[in-house]
Amino acid sequence: METLTLRLETQGRSGKKVTLVNGFTRRSEELEEFAARIKKTCGTGGTVRGMSLEIQGDAREKIRFLLTQWGFRVLGH
């Protein structure tokens, strides 16, 4: 079971909120698929940067729910 960290960031983003998900150890193709599914479910944009996801806005609860459903352990708030 992979352990991921979830956090909200506003610093350096002109006051806009971004939900960050770090700790992925899978292939980048799988990460792109996770990002697409999360963005569609949350109805927002986002991107993959390195081995982490950046989702626009504060979508921590929805993302936490999705990731736990997919078998990940999620830390952070």
Sequence and secondary structure as in RCSB ss.txt:
>XXXX:A:sequence
METLTLRLETQGRSGKKVTLVNGFTRRSEELEEFAARIKKTCGTGGTVRGMSLEIQGDAREKIRFLLTQWGFRVL
GH
>XXXX:A:secstr
  EEEEEEE TTTTT  EEEEE   S HHHHHHHHHHHHHHHT  EEEETTEEEEES  HHHHHHHHHHTT EEE
  
